[in-house]
């Protein structure tokens, strides 16, 4: 099963940890209209975030969403 939002590609999302192809991807708009992608694997429950094509850690996500 592949779930994505807002017209994103229909290609399967592959888990960066276990390689399963049934991860979900949710597009989030954060500060300054920047978009990040939240990914979650159904098989191993690994979660990861992407911004501008690169992986970011939770600290980076929190910095982006923190109100100043």
C-alpha positions as CSV (number, residue, x, y, z in Angstrom):
1,X,0.0,0.0,0.0
2,X,1.4,3.4,-0.9
3,X,0.0,6.6,0.7
4,X,1.1,10.1,-0.3
5,X,-0.4,13.5,-0.2
6,X,-1.0,16.5,-2.5
7,X,-0.2,15.0,-5.9
8,X,3.2,13.6,-5.0
9,X,4.6,10.9,-7.2
10,X,2.9,7.5,-6.9
11,X,6.2,5.6,-6.8
12,X,6.5,3.4,-3.7
13,X,8.3,4.8,-0.7
14,X,11.1,2.6,0.3
15,X,12.2,2.4,4.0
16,X,15.7,3.7,4.4
17,X,16.3,1.2,7.2
18,X,14.7,-2.2,6.2
19,X,14.1,-1.6,2.5
20,X,10.3,-2.4,2.7
21,X,8.3,-0.7,0.0
22,X,5.2,0.0,2.0
23,X,6.3,3.1,3.9
24,X,4.0,6.2,3.9
25,X,5.1,9.7,3.1
26,X,3.4,12.9,4.3
27,X,4.2,16.3,3.0
28,X,4.3,19.0,5.6
29,X,4.7,22.8,5.0
30,X,6.6,24.4,7.8
31,X,8.1,27.9,8.5
32,X,8.6,30.2,5.5
33,X,6.6,27.8,3.3
34,X,9.4,25.2,3.3
35,X,8.3,21.7,2.7
36,X,9.5,18.6,4.6
37,X,8.6,15.0,4.0
38,X,7.8,12.8,7.0
39,X,8.2,9.1,6.2
40,X,7.2,6.1,8.3
41,X,7.7,2.4,7.7
42,X,4.8,0.0,8.5
43,X,7.2,-3.0,8.8
44,X,9.9,-1.8,11.1
45,X,8.4,1.5,12.4
46,X,11.4,3.5,11.4
47,X,10.7,7.2,10.9
48,X,12.7,9.7,8.9
49,X,12.4,13.2,7.5
50,X,13.6,14.7,4.2
51,X,14.1,18.4,3.3
52,X,15.3,19.5,-0.2
53,X,16.2,15.9,-1.1
54,X,18.4,15.3,2.0
55,X,17.7,13.5,5.2
56,X,17.3,15.6,8.3
57,X,17.2,14.5,11.9
58,X,14.5,15.3,14.4
59,X,16.5,18.3,15.8
60,X,16.5,19.8,12.3
61,X,12.8,19.3,12.0
62,X,12.2,20.9,15.4
63,X,14.3,23.9,14.4
64,X,12.2,24.3,11.2
65,X,8.9,24.2,13.0
66,X,9.9,26.2,16.1
67,X,8.2,29.6,16.2
68,X,10.6,32.5,16.7
